[in-house]
Amino acid sequence: MAEESRQCWALMPALVAEVQAAGDAAGLPFIAAQADLGDPEPMSDEDGRPYAETTFRWTDPGHEYWRDRKLALHVPFLTAARLVAEPFFYTAGTLATWRPSGLLGGVDCSGVAKSFGGEAIVAPVHLPRGIVGAVVWCSREPIGVAQVFAGKAEHFQALALRLVATHNEARGRPRNAGVPQKLTRREVQCLRWAAAGKTDGEIGIILDLSHSTVRFHLRNAAEKLGATGRAQSIQLAAGLGYVGAGSS
């Protein structure tokens, strides 16, 4: 185990306790946390014990939600956490944040409203290389969460970031990730056009390069990023900020 991993595991108990204490103080004592929404395994301590069993409580004591490996695929809070990188709150069947958000407004929370009478604050954590985590603080009954959010959302977001980032570092996630070599301007240009759906031939025409030169740049970029193919190269480049949403 790397020294950094050992140090991060040593930090986790205090971070977990701080997340719980913040929820207790805010009237949102029921907490769910996941360091990687793409991982079906629950967020657990160094010995593999889920925090949902050892530390965090849930609104329904008998609902062992962390045993449902498909949970992250259909929970509206986690759907929303994939769409925005800022904290948001839930009340009376709706999601909201500091500003108007069409993305949050498009998430269907009708199922939540039927089964859950409380309120919640959700802090998404978007890390490089495509990792998305989240911490959810809940109440069983309405507490005036909009006012709580206005005063505590930034603190909750900082706590979630520290918890999720430290846990992923402790676990060595993502695996085999290193510091990528610096990409050249041409490599980035080829990646951006590849992300836009262009073939190597089309990229060559756009950039006035030969087909073989485009492949050379894409192959070099993949090697630097630690990718095994074109799709993964684009994914990693996007996660590291080389390729933007409007790439062209």
ZATI-737606 format. One line per 2 residues: their letters; for each residue x, y, z of C-alpha. Coordinates in pm, 1 decimal, padded with zeros to 6 digits, always signed. Layout:
N
A = X,Y,Z ~ ...;
end
This chain:
248
MA = +00000.0,+00000.0,+00000.0 ~ +00139.1,+00339.3,-00099.6;
EE = +00219.3,+00587.8,+00174.1 ~ -00037.7,+00832.6,+00036.1;
SR = -00307.3,+00565.8,+00062.8 ~ -00220.5,+00488.6,+00425.3;
QC = -00227.5,+00856.5,+00512.8 ~ -00567.1,+00901.0,+00347.8;
WA = -00717.3,+00603.1,+00528.7 ~ -00596.1,+00759.5,+00852.5;
LM = -00786.4,+01079.0,+00765.9 ~ -01115.8,+00907.2,+00682.1;
PA = -01262.9,+00849.4,+01032.8 ~ -01241.3,+01219.8,+01119.6;
LV = -01386.2,+01320.5,+00780.7 ~ -01678.3,+01078.7,+00817.1;
AE = -01744.5,+01211.7,+01166.8 ~ -01733.1,+01570.4,+01039.4;
VQ = -01984.5,+01494.7,+00764.3 ~ -02216.9,+01336.2,+01019.4;
AA = -02176.5,+01623.0,+01266.6 ~ -02258.7,+01879.5,+00998.1;
GD = -02578.5,+01695.0,+00912.8 ~ -02679.5,+01664.6,+01277.9;
AA = -02625.2,+02036.4,+01334.4 ~ -02828.3,+02131.0,+01025.8;
GL = -03125.5,+01907.3,+01101.4 ~ -03027.0,+01666.3,+00821.3;
PF = -02890.2,+01371.5,+01022.0 ~ -02954.4,+01093.9,+00769.8;
IA = -02664.9,+01055.3,+00527.8 ~ -02575.1,+00851.5,+00221.4;
AQ = -02236.6,+00881.8,+00051.8 ~ -02076.3,+00723.1,-00251.3;
AD = -01726.5,+00806.3,-00371.2 ~ -01786.5,+00674.0,-00723.6;
LG = -02137.6,+00644.6,-00867.3 ~ -02001.7,+00408.1,-01131.4;
DP = -01890.8,+00157.8,-00865.4 ~ -02166.3,-00086.7,-00758.9;
EP = -01987.7,-00153.3,-00429.5 ~ -02089.3,+00071.2,-00136.4;
MS = -01849.1,+00327.6,+00005.4 ~ -01662.8,+00138.9,+00277.8;
DE = -01385.9,+00177.0,+00534.8 ~ -01037.4,+00029.6,+00509.6;
DG = -01165.8,-00308.0,+00632.1 ~ -01442.7,-00317.1,+00371.7;
RP = -01729.4,-00231.4,+00609.0 ~ -01986.0,+00001.7,+00445.0;
YA = -02013.6,+00338.7,+00616.6 ~ -02390.5,+00294.9,+00581.3;
ET = -02362.5,+00008.1,+00831.1 ~ -02099.7,+00143.2,+01067.7;
TF = -02157.9,+00519.0,+01079.6 ~ -02418.1,+00686.6,+00861.8;
RW = -02788.7,+00638.6,+00939.9 ~ -03074.7,+00639.4,+00689.9;
TD = -03434.3,+00760.9,+00713.8 ~ -03564.7,+00403.3,+00706.1;
PG = -03354.1,+00195.9,+00948.8 ~ -03466.5,-00127.1,+00785.8;
HE = -03382.0,-00028.5,+00428.8 ~ -03036.5,-00161.0,+00344.2;
YW = -03018.0,+00047.2,+00027.8 ~ -02642.9,-00002.0,-00014.5;
RD = -02702.4,-00367.0,-00104.7 ~ -02888.0,-00261.7,-00420.8;
RK = -02618.1,-00254.4,-00687.9 ~ -02849.1,-00082.1,-00937.5;
LA = -02946.9,+00194.7,-00698.2 ~ -02727.5,+00465.6,-00852.2;
LH = -02897.4,+00411.9,-01189.1 ~ -03247.9,+00513.6,-01086.0;
VP = -03229.2,+00744.6,-00782.7 ~ -03323.7,+01100.9,-00891.4;
FL = -03078.5,+01262.8,-00647.6 ~ -02789.8,+01073.5,-00807.5;
TA = -02917.0,+01136.0,-01159.6 ~ -02906.4,+01507.2,-01077.3;
AR = -02560.1,+01470.1,-00919.9 ~ -02430.5,+01350.8,-01257.5;
LV = -02576.0,+01654.8,-01432.3 ~ -02451.4,+01942.1,-01214.0;
AE = -02132.9,+01995.9,-01015.0 ~ -02274.8,+02233.5,-00755.5;
PF = -02481.4,+02150.4,-00446.6 ~ -02859.7,+02143.8,-00469.9;
FY = -03153.6,+02075.8,-00241.5 ~ -03474.6,+01875.8,-00254.2;
TA = -03809.8,+01984.0,-00114.7 ~ -04171.5,+01899.1,-00197.1;
GT = -04092.6,+01704.0,-00511.7 ~ -03851.9,+01954.2,-00669.0;
LA = -03478.4,+02012.0,-00693.6 ~ -03322.7,+02357.9,-00680.4;
TW = -02991.0,+02533.2,-00634.5 ~ -02859.9,+02891.4,-00613.1;
RP = -02966.8,+02968.8,-00968.8 ~ -03235.6,+02861.4,-01217.5;
SG = -03142.1,+02522.6,-01364.7 ~ -03313.6,+02352.4,-01653.8;
LL = -03115.9,+02034.8,-01585.6 ~ -03240.9,+02002.4,-01228.5;
GG = -03590.9,+02093.7,-01337.4 ~ -03586.8,+01808.8,-01586.5;
VD = -03518.4,+01538.5,-01324.9 ~ -03834.6,+01348.9,-01234.5;
CS = -03871.4,+01342.3,-00856.0 ~ -04233.0,+01223.3,-00846.2;
GV = -04129.8,+00886.4,-00705.3 ~ -03935.5,+01054.5,-00428.2;
AK = -04231.2,+01272.3,-00335.6 ~ -04454.2,+00965.6,-00295.3;
SF = -04218.7,+00775.6,-00063.2 ~ -04013.0,+01043.5,+00111.1;
GG = -04162.6,+01319.0,+00323.3 ~ -03841.3,+01489.6,+00420.6;
EA = -03594.0,+01725.3,+00258.2 ~ -03233.5,+01691.1,+00145.7;
IV = -02914.0,+01864.5,+00043.1 ~ -02700.7,+01687.6,-00216.6;
AP = -02335.7,+01772.6,-00283.0 ~ -02201.0,+01621.2,-00607.6;
VH = -01826.0,+01576.1,-00643.9 ~ -01688.3,+01566.2,-00999.1;
LP = -01326.2,+01452.9,-01010.9 ~ -01092.3,+01419.6,-01311.3;
RG = -01099.6,+01103.1,-01523.5 ~ -01475.9,+01080.1,-01509.0;
IV = -01528.2,+00996.3,-01140.8 ~ -01850.3,+01134.0,-00991.6;
GA = -01931.9,+01096.2,-00623.8 ~ -02196.5,+01245.4,-00399.1;
VV = -02298.8,+01300.8,-00038.4 ~ -02669.5,+01326.4,+00049.1;
WC = -02790.0,+01478.0,+00377.4 ~ -03159.2,+01412.3,+00457.4;
SR = -03431.6,+01478.1,+00710.6 ~ -03746.8,+01274.8,+00773.4;
EP = -03969.4,+01583.0,+00786.8 ~ -03958.1,+01933.6,+00633.7;
IG = -03707.1,+02158.9,+00811.3 ~ -03700.0,+02463.6,+00584.1;
VA = -03415.4,+02326.1,+00376.5 ~ -03397.3,+02625.3,+00142.0;
QV = -03284.7,+02844.5,+00430.5 ~ -03040.5,+02579.2,+00552.5;
FA = -02902.6,+02549.9,+00199.4 ~ -02849.4,+02925.2,+00174.1;
GK = -02634.3,+02923.8,+00485.6 ~ -02455.7,+02588.8,+00467.5;
AE = -02435.6,+02469.3,+00106.7 ~ -02076.4,+02584.9,+00052.4;
HF = -01963.2,+02411.4,+00371.8 ~ -02143.2,+02092.0,+00275.1;
QA = -01985.3,+02100.1,-00070.7 ~ -01637.6,+02139.0,+00078.8;
LA = -01698.4,+01849.6,+00318.2 ~ -01821.1,+01626.8,+00035.5;
LR = -01519.4,+01709.1,-00179.6 ~ -01277.7,+01629.2,+00101.9;
LV = -01455.2,+01303.8,+00187.4 ~ -01488.2,+01174.4,-00167.7;
AT = -01143.0,+01280.5,-00289.7 ~ -00969.8,+01139.4,+00018.8;
HN = -01158.1,+00811.2,-00005.3 ~ -01072.4,+00766.5,-00372.2;
EA = -00706.1,+00843.5,-00303.7 ~ -00708.6,+00590.3,-00019.6;
RG = -00850.3,+00324.4,-00252.0 ~ -00609.3,+00408.9,-00532.5;
RP = -00885.8,+00521.7,-00768.2 ~ -00879.4,+00553.2,-01056.1;
RN = -00644.3,+00258.1,-01086.7 ~ -00316.1,+00302.8,-01272.0;
AG = -00374.7,+00676.2,-01306.9 ~ -00063.8,+00885.1,-01329.9;
VP = +00027.0,+01236.7,-01429.5 ~ -00016.5,+01246.0,-01809.5;
QK = +00258.2,+01384.5,-02026.4 ~ +00189.5,+01723.3,-02177.5;
LT = -00018.0,+01700.9,-02494.4 ~ +00089.2,+01899.7,-02797.5;
RR = -00137.6,+02149.6,-02972.0 ~ -00184.2,+01915.0,-03267.6;
EV = -00269.6,+01620.9,-03041.2 ~ -00536.5,+01826.6,-02865.7;
QC = -00677.1,+01950.0,-03198.1 ~ -00704.6,+01594.3,-03328.7;
LR = -00872.1,+01480.0,-03005.2 ~ -01121.8,+01764.7,-03018.3;
WA = -01226.2,+01684.4,-03371.2 ~ -01239.3,+01312.8,-03287.8;
AA = -01468.0,+01399.0,-02995.4 ~ -01688.1,+01586.9,-03243.3;
GK = -01733.9,+01261.0,-03434.8 ~ -01493.2,+01325.3,-03723.4;
TD = -01304.3,+01040.1,-03888.3 ~ -00927.2,+01047.9,-03927.1;
GE = -00972.4,+01142.7,-04290.9 ~ -01208.7,+01428.1,-04207.9;
IG = -00973.6,+01552.8,-03935.5 ~ -00691.9,+01549.8,-04189.4;
II = -00891.6,+01766.2,-04428.6 ~ -00989.8,+02011.1,-04154.5;
LD = -00634.3,+02046.1,-04017.8 ~ -00458.4,+02004.2,-04353.9;
LS = -00277.1,+01691.8,-04235.5 ~ -00227.5,+01353.5,-04394.2;
HS = -00433.6,+01057.9,-04272.4 ~ -00121.3,+00894.3,-04127.5;
TV = -00022.4,+01214.4,-03943.7 ~ -00363.8,+01234.8,-03778.1;
RF = -00332.2,+00874.4,-03664.6 ~ +00017.3,+00949.4,-03537.3;
HL = -00109.6,+01237.4,-03322.4 ~ -00404.6,+01039.2,-03188.2;
RN = -00181.2,+00741.9,-03108.7 ~ +00065.0,+00964.6,-02922.9;
AA = -00218.8,+01130.0,-02729.6 ~ -00358.0,+00792.3,-02627.1;
EK = -00017.4,+00679.0,-02503.4 ~ +00030.6,+00995.8,-02299.6;
LG = -00317.7,+00967.5,-02147.6 ~ -00280.6,+00598.5,-02068.0;
AT = -00574.8,+00513.5,-02293.2 ~ -00630.9,+00187.6,-02478.4;
GR = -00828.3,+00323.3,-02772.6 ~ -00994.6,+00617.6,-02940.0;
AQ = -01305.9,+00620.7,-02721.5 ~ -01108.8,+00606.1,-02398.7;
SI = -00869.7,+00873.6,-02524.9 ~ -01165.1,+01107.8,-02580.5;
QL = -01315.6,+01020.6,-02241.7 ~ -00991.8,+01081.6,-02052.7;
AA = -00914.4,+01397.9,-02248.5 ~ -01260.5,+01531.2,-02161.6;
GL = -01221.3,+01438.0,-01795.4 ~ -00886.9,+01618.1,-01780.2;
GY = -01018.2,+01931.1,-01950.8 ~ -00848.2,+01897.4,-02287.9;
VG = -01176.1,+01844.6,-02470.6 ~ -01470.5,+02070.7,-02389.0;
AG = -01844.4,+02028.9,-02435.4 ~ -01837.7,+02247.2,-02747.3;
SS = -01520.4,+02100.8,-02895.6 ~ -01448.3,+02171.8,-03258.5;
end
